[in-house]
């Protein structure tokens, strides 16, 4: 029993660690900051977690190098087209970009993230439906089960159709915003 408790504690602690002992030993703080910036992660929170992780191994973080790399990584992350890319991949914006583009980046990311959410929900519904349909085919169907099954299928089609409509609307809005972003980019290059 004590062994299981020890394993649970170790797993809990390692789940919080952002870096392992080798990463702390190598100390590529510029590279770690660069990666965190490119991922759009908030610097204070990440740096603090890296410091905690390395402190467990008796090592220190070079915060200056980390922040230099982080700033460079943010230059890559804070490109407007990345707001769409990250949102469609299911990643929410964490308000790390400069104030002059923050509201725009947030709006674009939210629209893309909404498309991601609807697609994910539709995929989940399809999995449920086909699993339910398969289970229904492989058992003796009572009258009560068939009635419930038909009602569930009716509800499923209604929800799916509603989501498909919402997906079409959300994708149209997303395409509008992508065109808007391209227009903004063209006008900024012409200045």
ZAMILO-323070 format. One record per residue (C-alpha): residue number from 1; residue in three letters; chain; x, y, z. Coordinates in steps of 0.2 Angstrom, whole numbers. Each point is the difference from the previous one (the first is absolute). Layout:
+-----+------+-----+-------+-------+-------+
| seq | type | mol |     u |     v |     w |
+-----+------+-----+-------+-------+-------+
| NUM |  ALA |   A |     X |     Y |     Z |
...
+-----+------+-----+-------+-------+-------+
//
This chain:
+-----+------+-----+-------+-------+-------+
| seq | type | mol |     u |     v |     w |
+-----+------+-----+-------+-------+-------+
|   1 |  UNK |   A |     0 |     0 |     0 |
|   2 |  UNK |   A |    14 |    12 |     4 |
|   3 |  UNK |   A |     8 |    -4 |   -16 |
|   4 |  UNK |   A |   -16 |     5 |   -10 |
|   5 |  UNK |   A |    -1 |    16 |    10 |
|   6 |  UNK |   A |    18 |     4 |    -4 |
|   7 |  UNK |   A |    -3 |    -3 |   -19 |
|   8 |  UNK |   A |   -16 |    11 |     1 |
|   9 |  UNK |   A |    10 |    14 |     8 |
|  10 |  UNK |   A |    15 |    -1 |   -13 |
|  11 |  UNK |   A |   -13 |     0 |   -14 |
|  12 |  UNK |   A |    -9 |    15 |     7 |
|  13 |  UNK |   A |    17 |    10 |     2 |
|  14 |  UNK |   A |     6 |    -5 |   -17 |
|  15 |  UNK |   A |   -17 |     5 |    -8 |
|  16 |  UNK |   A |     4 |    18 |     6 |
|  17 |  UNK |   A |    18 |     0 |    -6 |
|  18 |  UNK |   A |     3 |    10 |   -16 |
|  19 |  UNK |   A |    18 |    -6 |    -2 |
|  20 |  UNK |   A |     9 |   -16 |     4 |
|  21 |  UNK |   A |    17 |    -2 |     8 |
|  22 |  UNK |   A |     9 |    -1 |   -16 |
|  23 |  UNK |   A |    -8 |    16 |    -7 |
|  24 |  UNK |   A |     4 |     9 |    16 |
|  25 |  UNK |   A |    18 |    -6 |    -1 |
|  26 |  UNK |   A |     2 |     5 |   -18 |
|  27 |  UNK |   A |    -7 |    17 |     4 |
|  28 |  UNK |   A |    -4 |     6 |   -18 |
|  29 |  UNK |   A |   -10 |    14 |     8 |
|  30 |  UNK |   A |    -1 |    10 |   -16 |
|  31 |  UNK |   A |    -7 |   -15 |   -10 |
|  32 |  UNK |   A |   -12 |    -4 |    14 |
|  33 |  UNK |   A |    -6 |    18 |     0 |
|  34 |  UNK |   A |    -1 |    -1 |   -19 |
|  35 |  UNK |   A |   -11 |   -15 |     0 |
|  36 |  UNK |   A |   -12 |     7 |    13 |
|  37 |  UNK |   A |    -1 |    16 |    -9 |
|  38 |  UNK |   A |    -4 |    -9 |   -17 |
|  39 |  UNK |   A |   -14 |   -10 |    10 |
|  40 |  UNK |   A |    -8 |    16 |     6 |
|  41 |  UNK |   A |     2 |    -5 |    18 |
|  42 |  UNK |   A |     1 |    14 |    14 |
|  43 |  UNK |   A |    18 |     4 |     5 |
|  44 |  UNK |   A |    -2 |     3 |    18 |
|  45 |  UNK |   A |   -10 |   -15 |     4 |
|  46 |  UNK |   A |    11 |   -11 |   -11 |
|  47 |  UNK |   A |    17 |     7 |     7 |
|  48 |  UNK |   A |    -7 |    -3 |    17 |
|  49 |  UNK |   A |    -4 |   -18 |    -3 |
|  50 |  UNK |   A |    17 |    -3 |    -9 |
|  51 |  UNK |   A |     8 |     8 |    16 |
|  52 |  UNK |   A |    -9 |   -12 |    11 |
|  53 |  UNK |   A |     4 |   -15 |   -10 |
|  54 |  UNK |   A |    18 |     4 |    -1 |
|  55 |  UNK |   A |     1 |     4 |    19 |
|  56 |  UNK |   A |    -6 |   -17 |     4 |
|  57 |  UNK |   A |    16 |    -6 |    -9 |
|  58 |  UNK |   A |    11 |    13 |     9 |
|  59 |  UNK |   A |     2 |    10 |   -16 |
|  60 |  UNK |   A |    -3 |    18 |    -5 |
|  61 |  UNK |   A |    -9 |     8 |   -15 |
|  62 |  UNK |   A |     8 |    14 |   -10 |
|  63 |  UNK |   A |   -15 |    12 |     0 |
|  64 |  UNK |   A |     8 |    13 |   -11 |
|  65 |  UNK |   A |     5 |   -13 |   -14 |
|  66 |  UNK |   A |   -18 |    -8 |     2 |
|  67 |  UNK |   A |    -8 |    17 |    -3 |
|  68 |  UNK |   A |    11 |     4 |   -15 |
|  69 |  UNK |   A |    -5 |   -16 |    -8 |
|  70 |  UNK |   A |   -18 |     2 |     5 |
|  71 |  UNK |   A |    -1 |    18 |    -8 |
|  72 |  UNK |   A |     7 |    -8 |   -16 |
|  73 |  UNK |   A |   -13 |   -14 |     0 |
|  74 |  UNK |   A |   -14 |    12 |     3 |
|  75 |  UNK |   A |     5 |     9 |   -17 |
|  76 |  UNK |   A |    -4 |   -17 |    -8 |
|  77 |  UNK |   A |   -16 |    -3 |    10 |
|  78 |  UNK |   A |    -8 |    17 |    -2 |
|  79 |  UNK |   A |    -2 |    -1 |   -18 |
|  80 |  UNK |   A |   -18 |     3 |    -4 |
|  81 |  UNK |   A |    -2 |   -15 |   -11 |
|  82 |  UNK |   A |     6 |   -10 |    15 |
|  83 |  UNK |   A |   -16 |     5 |     9 |
|  84 |  UNK |   A |   -10 |   -11 |   -12 |
|  85 |  UNK |   A |    12 |   -14 |     0 |
|  86 |  UNK |   A |     1 |    -2 |    19 |
|  87 |  UNK |   A |   -19 |     2 |     2 |
|  88 |  UNK |   A |    -3 |   -14 |   -13 |
|  89 |  UNK |   A |    12 |   -11 |     9 |
|  90 |  UNK |   A |   -10 |     2 |    16 |
|  91 |  UNK |   A |    11 |    12 |     9 |
|  92 |  UNK |   A |    -7 |    16 |     8 |
|  93 |  UNK |   A |    10 |    16 |     0 |
|  94 |  UNK |   A |     7 |     5 |    17 |
|  95 |  UNK |   A |     2 |    19 |    -4 |
|  96 |  UNK |   A |    19 |     0 |    -2 |
|  97 |  UNK |   A |     1 |    11 |   -15 |
|  98 |  UNK |   A |     3 |    19 |     0 |
|  99 |  UNK |   A |   -14 |    11 |     4 |
| 100 |  UNK |   A |    -2 |     7 |   -17 |
| 101 |  UNK |   A |    -5 |   -17 |    -8 |
| 102 |  UNK |   A |    -7 |    -9 |    16 |
| 103 |  UNK |   A |   -18 |     4 |    -4 |
| 104 |  UNK |   A |     1 |    -5 |   -18 |
| 105 |  UNK |   A |    10 |   -16 |     4 |
| 106 |  UNK |   A |   -12 |    -5 |    13 |
| 107 |  UNK |   A |   -15 |     3 |   -11 |
| 108 |  UNK |   A |     7 |   -11 |   -14 |
| 109 |  UNK |   A |     6 |   -13 |    12 |
| 110 |  UNK |   A |   -18 |    -1 |     8 |
| 111 |  UNK |   A |    -8 |    -2 |   -17 |
| 112 |  UNK |   A |    12 |   -14 |    -5 |
| 113 |  UNK |   A |    -1 |    -9 |    17 |
| 114 |  UNK |   A |   -19 |     0 |    -2 |
| 115 |  UNK |   A |     1 |    -9 |   -17 |
| 116 |  UNK |   A |    12 |   -12 |     9 |
| 117 |  UNK |   A |   -13 |    -3 |    14 |
| 118 |  UNK |   A |   -14 |    -4 |   -11 |
| 119 |  UNK |   A |    10 |   -12 |   -11 |
| 120 |  UNK |   A |     5 |    -9 |    16 |
| 121 |  UNK |   A |   -17 |    -1 |     6 |
| 122 |  UNK |   A |    -7 |    -7 |   -17 |
| 123 |  UNK |   A |    14 |   -13 |     1 |
| 124 |  UNK |   A |    -5 |    -5 |    17 |
| 125 |  UNK |   A |   -18 |    -1 |    -5 |
| 126 |  UNK |   A |     4 |   -11 |   -15 |
| 127 |  UNK |   A |    10 |   -12 |    12 |
| 128 |  UNK |   A |   -14 |    -1 |    12 |
| 129 |  UNK |   A |   -13 |    -3 |   -14 |
| 130 |  UNK |   A |    10 |   -14 |    -9 |
| 131 |  UNK |   A |     4 |    -8 |    17 |
| 132 |  UNK |   A |   -18 |     1 |     5 |
| 133 |  UNK |   A |    -6 |    -7 |   -17 |
| 134 |  UNK |   A |    12 |   -14 |     1 |
| 135 |  UNK |   A |    -6 |    -5 |    18 |
| 136 |  UNK |   A |   -18 |     1 |    -7 |
| 137 |  UNK |   A |     4 |   -12 |   -14 |
| 138 |  UNK |   A |     8 |   -13 |    11 |
| 139 |  UNK |   A |   -13 |    -3 |    13 |
| 140 |  UNK |   A |   -18 |    -5 |     0 |
| 141 |  UNK |   A |   -11 |    15 |    -1 |
| 142 |  UNK |   A |   -15 |     2 |    11 |
| 143 |  UNK |   A |   -14 |    11 |    -5 |
| 144 |  UNK |   A |     5 |    12 |    14 |
| 145 |  UNK |   A |    18 |     1 |    -6 |
| 146 |  UNK |   A |    -5 |     3 |   -18 |
| 147 |  UNK |   A |   -11 |    14 |     6 |
| 148 |  UNK |   A |    14 |     8 |    10 |
| 149 |  UNK |   A |    13 |    -3 |   -14 |
| 150 |  UNK |   A |   -11 |     9 |   -13 |
| 151 |  UNK |   A |    -2 |    14 |    12 |
| 152 |  UNK |   A |    19 |     1 |     3 |
| 153 |  UNK |   A |     3 |     0 |   -19 |
| 154 |  UNK |   A |   -13 |    13 |    -3 |
| 155 |  UNK |   A |     9 |    11 |    14 |
| 156 |  UNK |   A |    17 |    -4 |    -7 |
| 157 |  UNK |   A |    -5 |     6 |   -18 |
| 158 |  UNK |   A |    -8 |    16 |     7 |
| 159 |  UNK |   A |    16 |     4 |    10 |
| 160 |  UNK |   A |    11 |    -5 |   -15 |
| 161 |  UNK |   A |   -10 |    11 |   -12 |
| 162 |  UNK |   A |     1 |    15 |    12 |
| 163 |  UNK |   A |    19 |    -3 |     2 |
| 164 |  UNK |   A |     2 |    -1 |   -19 |
| 165 |  UNK |   A |    -9 |    16 |    -2 |
| 166 |  UNK |   A |    10 |     8 |    14 |
| 167 |  UNK |   A |    16 |    -6 |    -9 |
| 168 |  UNK |   A |    -5 |     7 |   -16 |
| 169 |  UNK |   A |    -3 |    17 |     8 |
| 170 |  UNK |   A |    16 |    -1 |    10 |
| 171 |  UNK |   A |    11 |    -5 |   -15 |
| 172 |  UNK |   A |    -8 |    14 |   -11 |
| 173 |  UNK |   A |     4 |    13 |    14 |
| 174 |  UNK |   A |    18 |    -8 |     1 |
| 175 |  UNK |   A |     3 |     2 |   -18 |
| 176 |  UNK |   A |    -6 |    18 |     1 |
| 177 |  UNK |   A |    12 |     4 |    14 |
| 178 |  UNK |   A |    14 |    -9 |   -10 |
| 179 |  UNK |   A |    -4 |    11 |   -15 |
| 180 |  UNK |   A |     0 |    15 |    12 |
| 181 |  UNK |   A |    17 |    -5 |     6 |
| 182 |  UNK |   A |     7 |    -2 |   -17 |
| 183 |  UNK |   A |    -6 |    18 |    -4 |
| 184 |  UNK |   A |     8 |     7 |    15 |
| 185 |  UNK |   A |    16 |    -8 |    -4 |
| 186 |  UNK |   A |     0 |     6 |   -18 |
| 187 |  UNK |   A |    -4 |    18 |     6 |
| 188 |  UNK |   A |    14 |     0 |    13 |
| 189 |  UNK |   A |    12 |    -6 |   -14 |
| 190 |  UNK |   A |    -5 |    14 |   -11 |
| 191 |  UNK |   A |     4 |    14 |    13 |
+-----+------+-----+-------+-------+-------+
//
